[in-house]
């Protein structure tokens, strides 16, 4: 039994349309939040790197990852009101890992034989 969309009742089509619209709005909101986080972290990291250059210090990759996590925590505190972030927060951790991949700062996993 195949159903053509043109054969559906207008009420059903409206329900489907509202569901798709709500899903698109949520996806768009998440993308805007991610862009805001990335912009915030980029600005903060430029400031941190400039301070390190002024003090003639070199910022290691692991310390850079730590600073990025601190910037994420600071953004979430200012934007969402979260006082602490933990590694169990899946959404923030996923965005954090995506940012590290984007900036090529992710850790290479060693293959164990």
KEBAZA-64671 format. One line per 10 residues: number of its first residue (from 1); their letters; for each residue x, z, y of C-alpha. Coordinates in steps of 0.25 Angstrom, whole numbers, plus 5000, padded with zeros to 4 digits. Last residue first. Layout:
// residues N
NUM) A) X Z Y; ...
//
This chain:
// residues 113
113) XXXXXXXXXX) 5196 5077 4984; 5191 5082 4997; 5189 5072 5008; 5192 5078 5021; 5181 5077 5032; 5185 5071 5045; 5180 5079 5056; 5171 5073 5067; 5178 5071 5081; 5175 5056 5082
103) XXXXXXXXXX) 5167 5058 5095; 5155 5052 5088; 5157 5059 5075; 5159 5072 5083; 5146 5069 5090; 5138 5066 5077; 5144 5079 5071; 5138 5087 5083; 5125 5080 5083; 5124 5083 5068
93) XXXXXXXXXX) 5128 5098 5071; 5117 5099 5082; 5106 5093 5073; 5110 5101 5060; 5111 5115 5067; 5118 5122 5055; 5132 5121 5062; 5128 5132 5072; 5125 5131 5086; 5123 5143 5095
83) XXXXXXXXXX) 5115 5146 5108; 5105 5135 5106; 5098 5134 5119; 5095 5119 5117; 5102 5112 5129; 5112 5123 5133; 5115 5129 5120; 5115 5116 5113; 5124 5110 5123; 5134 5122 5121
73) XXXXXXXXXX) 5133 5121 5106; 5136 5106 5107; 5148 5109 5116; 5153 5119 5107; 5152 5109 5095; 5160 5099 5104; 5171 5110 5107; 5172 5113 5092; 5174 5098 5089; 5184 5097 5100
63) XXXXXXXXXX) 5191 5109 5094; 5192 5102 5081; 5197 5089 5087; 5208 5096 5095; 5208 5098 5110; 5221 5097 5116; 5225 5106 5128; 5232 5102 5141; 5223 5112 5149; 5217 5100 5157
53) XXXXXXXXXX) 5216 5092 5144; 5208 5103 5138; 5199 5105 5150; 5196 5089 5150; 5193 5090 5135; 5183 5101 5137; 5176 5094 5149; 5176 5081 5141; 5170 5089 5129; 5159 5095 5138
43) XXXXXXXXXX) 5155 5081 5143; 5155 5075 5129; 5147 5087 5123; 5136 5085 5133; 5135 5070 5131; 5134 5072 5116; 5124 5083 5117; 5115 5075 5127; 5116 5063 5118; 5112 5071 5106
33) XXXXXXXXXX) 5100 5077 5114; 5096 5063 5118; 5097 5058 5103; 5089 5069 5099; 5078 5067 5109; 5077 5052 5105; 5076 5056 5090; 5065 5065 5094; 5058 5055 5102; 5059 5045 5091
23) XXXXXXXXXX) 5053 5054 5081; 5041 5058 5091; 5039 5043 5093; 5039 5040 5078; 5029 5051 5075; 5020 5047 5087; 5020 5033 5082; 5016 5037 5068; 5005 5045 5073; 5000 5034 5082
13) XXXXXXXXXX) 5001 5024 5071; 4992 5033 5062; 4982 5034 5073; 4982 5019 5075; 4978 5017 5061; 4987 5010 5052; 4985 4995 5048; 4995 4990 5058; 5006 4998 5051; 5004 4991 5038
3) XXX) 5002 4999 5026; 5007 4995 5012; 5000 5000 5000
//
